[in-house]
Amino acid sequence: MITTQYQFNEEEFARPLKIHTWRAHRRKTLLVIAVSVIFILIGLFSQSPLTPLFLTFGLIYMALTIAGPWIAARRIRKAKFYNFTMIAEASEDEFKLSSDGLNSAQNWPLINHVYVAKEGALIYQNKRMFNWFPFSQAQPDSARDDLLHILERAEVVYTVE
């Protein structure tokens, strides 16, 4: 069994959110940035009466892309489990997450996908909802290799960074 813990706050959860956002929304984010730049360039160099409209849309798209991490941190601060110590356990049979007032267990065959990064693993219950399993505070120290071994034995779909 592998055990780890972390505080559920924006400092601890910033890295998994960046990993998830880049994996899940990479194409959309790059498209929005490209469209924003095109709108801004058209707005700056066009003599069209629609110039203010292009500039406005370009700046709004760019602002929303930049504001994404701030919005995510704000949602974390409003969560019921903010600043709770989350304890995650991975065994041969299931993945457990617990804290004060929370006790969740899910069998490995029900896990949608696992993305294993250097810092930890994102354990997806569906395409949008994930749990964080950081390796920095995990016991034993070989947590990353042990988790990969568990995932292989449980035949869970996973990707390694």
N, C-alpha and C positions, 0 to 999 in steps of 0.2 A: 504494500500500500504506500502511496505517495501522498504526503500532506504538505500543504502550503497555506499561507494566510496573507491577507492584505487589508488595508483600510479602503473602504469604498468612498473615495473622494476624488476631486478633479486632479490632484497631483498624481495619485497612484494610477488613476484610470486614463490619463492623457495618452500614454503610449498605446494601450490596446485600442482606444478609440481611433487613433491615427492609423494603426494597422488595419482595422476593420474598414474605416472610411476609404482608404486607398484601395483595398481589395474589392470592396463592394461598389464603389462609385468612381473608380479611376477614369473610365471612359466618359462618364457624364461630367465629371469635374473638368477634364481637359477640353471637352466640347464647349462647356460654358465659358471657360477662359478664352478659348479661340473666338467664339462668337462675340464675347465682350470686347476683345481687342479689335476685331473687325468693325463692330459698331462704333467704337471710339475713333478708329482711324477714318471711317466714312464720315463721322460727325465732324472731325477736325478738318478734313481736306475737301469736303463736299461743299458746293455752293447751292445746295438744294434747300428748299424751305423746310425739309424734314431733318435738317442738321440737328436742331435741339432734341428731337425725338430719338435719333440715333445715339447721341451723346448720353441722354438720360437712360435709355435701355442698357447701353454698355456699362455705364457706371453702376447701375442697380445690380446687374449680373455680377460684376466684379465685387461689389460690396457684399453680396450674399455669399459668394465663395469665400471671401476673407472672413466673414462673420461666423462661418460654420463651427469652428472650434469654440468660439465664445458661447454660442447657443448651446452646444453640447455640454460645456462646463456648467452653464446655468441650469440645465435640466438635471445634471447630477446633484447639484446643490439642493434642488427641490425634491429629490427622491426620499422616500421614507427610510431607506437604509443608509442615508448619508452619514459618513464617519463611523459606521459600524465596522467591526473587525469581521471579515469574511474568512471562513475556513473552508478550503477546498480539498477534497480527498479523491484520489483516483485509485480504484482497486481493479482486480481482474474482472469483476462483474459489473461495476457501476461507477458513476461519477456523482459525488455528493457535494453540495454547497450548503453551508449552515452559518448562522449567526444568531444574535438575539432576535427571536421572533420569526426566523426563517429556517426551514429544514427541507431541502429539496434533494431528491435522488432520482437519477435517470440511468436506466440500463444502457450499456454501450450500443446495442443494436438500434436503439431509438435516436441516437445522435446523428444529426444530418451530415456534419462535416467537422473536421478538426484542422486548424491551421497552426502549425508549430513554427514559431519564430525563435530567435535567439533568446529573447527576454522571457518568453512564456508561450502558452498555447491559448488560442481562441477556440472554445468548444461551442459549436453552433448547434442550437436546438432546432432552429429553422434558418432560413436565409438571412434574417435580420436580427435575431436574438442570440446572443452569445454570452458565455461565462468566461472569465479570465482565470487562467491558471499560471501565475508567475513562478519562474524557476529560481528567482533570487533568494527566496526564503524557504524553499522546499526542502523537505527531509525525505529521503537521503539526498546527498549532494549530486548523485547521478540521476536526478529526477527527469531530465530531458530524455536520456536513453531509456530509462525505465518506462516512461510514458509511451515512447515509440514502440517499445516491446509490447505493452498492454494493448495499444491500438492495433498492432499487427495480429495479435492473438484473438482480439475481439472482432477482427475483420471490419474495422471502421475505416471509412474513406477519410484520408488525411493528406495534407500537403505540407512539405517541409520547406522553410525559407532557405 
